[in-house]
């Protein structure tokens, strides 16, 4: 297992991170325990979660993933061996995360509430990386291209970091991360930290895959030059890059079959490009998942690739992908396809 430095911190995390958002919806607690046991046995001691999870978000299952992880940590007695990343919700009309109910914002009161309840569910005294799940600003995200200036309507970057600093001082969290953020947003956080002696963000968790390389080149430059490495989510494009949804297929119990939430990966050019990447993988004698995951793992701005699975066979296959030898021929072939239709699923 390759371990990489987390930003400018003393923490080293594996190149593979276990995504857990299916725990509590598609996966039972017993299945979640099995996945975490297997991951740890294979050197993956980095787990990503959020107060939002499980997915899809709904009041009945909110926080269930953290609860399952917390029960596992208690049962195994191994908190000191695991790096935990969790998240506070960004700006959203979803109102069931707080008590009393109110729309989500990244304010001091809401961060305080979220940290307290995540710690209780995780049954731990601290969270290693506490991420803002998406900005407090009204920006286009999750495949949306909309943008409207809202300069007077979002929580100040410095203020957010001051709240995080308070929790670091209390020992509730160790480091701050971002998610679904823009180059401007990352730099505003970096500059606010450096100017005011506040906690520096250590990572950014954004979507990144063969069909969504929008992290390049602008965020990639920030990640490398400012030491804010990528934690890539959806490296398999919600399973589309495995080829399992091609030609309208809807496998039983698959995420798209159950929830029909894959619109980001159902754009006009998506199926054609997925078909080509699947064929390319077979030309090189690797699985489609293997090609997609190893591609992500070889990027210079990558800190860790977040993998998720609902079945143990999927998890086993995903871990094996990182043993593939990435060649110059693979790199050239992938880039040629990318140039033919860049980012069909942003």
Buried (B, 14 or more C-beta within 10 A) or exposed (E): EEBEBBBEBEBBBBBBBBBBBBBBBBBEBEBBBBBBEBBBEBBBBBBBBBBBBBBBBEEEBBBBBBBBBBBBBEEBEEBEEBBBBBBBBBBBEBEEBBEEEEEBBBBBEBBBBBBEBBBEBBBBEBBBBBBBBBBBBBBEBEBEEEEEEEEEEBBEBBBBBBBBBBBBEEEBBBBBBBBBBBBEBBBBBBEBBEEEEBBBBBBBBBBBBBBBBBBBEEBBEBBEEBBBBBBBBBBBBBBBBBBBBEEEEEEEEBBBBBEEEBEBBBBEBBBEBBEBBBEBBEEBEBBBBBBBBBBBBBBEBBBBBBBBBBEEEBBEBBBBBBEBEBEEEBEEBBEEBBEEEBBBBB
